[in-house]
Amino acid sequence: MTTTPTARNIQRIVQARGVADGVGTIVQRTIGGDDLESLDPFLTLDEFRMTKPTPSKGSKATSSKKEAGFPDHPHRGFETVTLMLEGHFQHQDFTGRQGTIGPGDVQWMTAGRGIVHAEMPYFPEESGKKNKGASSAIWGLQLWVNLPKKHKLCKPQYQDLKGEATPRWTGSGSDVGDGATVLAQMEDLALAERIESELKSDQNKDGGPSTQTSEHETTKKAQGHDESEGVSVKVIAGESHGVASKVYTRTPTMYLEIKMQKNKRLTEWIPKEYDGFVYVLQGKARFGSSSSNQQLNKQAVVEGRPQQMLILSSSPTDLKTQSKDTTEGETPSLASNTLEPNATDDQQEKPRVPAFQRTSFLDIETTDESCHFVLIAGEPCREPVFRQGPFVMNSKEELERTFRDYEEKKRGFERAKDWVSTIGQQASLSVSQTSPSSNFERGQGRRGSTASESAKGSRKKPSENRRKGK
């Protein structure tokens, strides 16, 4: 028996709020703030902006210039995804890895068992390097994705995507039918599969051109980045309209950066077991389907504006993937004295799922303005979450052990001993200048600290979020 696709509408709107983070930096936070502690599997979403300080008269630099950024800090138990929209950011960690990401680039960092790094703004012209189009403004997003228990202590890893090399799908935005039309034209999924099979069969018999977009055409369109057609979907993770990302996600995730010109329509298919959201960067658009059951979805069509997070309604509970019990043996224990040398997972490519088997979609429409936004969704971990500052674990004991591991430079943090980044010295505060535990207790000067964590005043009382399966 097949399942009829269901519409995703907007369940709730969360307005971003300014939060002090790092050193001399204010981020606009939605997930991880006072209004929304988490959205399983997502822990934090920050929009950050910085500008190049203007030197005072007779001075080549300003003190504020040296105080902005995110100097040396650790992570364990999750992934950070940084999307640069404008300007450049530099990165350096305790393994010796160092690099810079620019406009359109993405860094997907798996902290796993432990990473200590620094993230600082970078203005190419300051180094005497000529860089056409170099911006004096910095703008980006950073997302934290929780790792399930079995991957909490995996080997750290980086996946870097250059903007021009990231797969894209482009369309006119007028011939992309909405979800309601799809439902009206299809009796069930079997019909769609049969039609697709017959089309392929006819093509093979006749040897003529296919009515379907070929793999070559899809690749060409993805690499051409032709945004003149009205809709551009950058596939950072997951898949959109047959264009797939090569990013491996331990927590199944789709991450799309979408730009739509005015008076365009788009339907995006979302795996039924995923929970997610839209975050609007610029312009405005309408999200949701007016034809769906308005008794279940009170806000059928909602207009989204900049710095608003629109949380998607969930698929019906009977379509949800049931969470699997996780045993202690599935992950290295923090109580042990050593970690397995290869405590990571094989990166096996998962089979692609046809759109109509995903049974969930979101309708999007622009009217008198264009819109730039991200659509992000993922499979919930449905596990206990104990987090404080830069660490996210599954129990209070694991969290406290993680603090000890970092302070004693053990079990993943061995390389942190006596390590200080060169780029982090731009800031007025560095981990090497203060007691690590005292700063974590105050929740200050560390990437990802929240006001609620600062108020607690002690790492012995970590925040706990036990979001169970629905």
Disulfide bonds with the S-S distance in Angstrom:
none
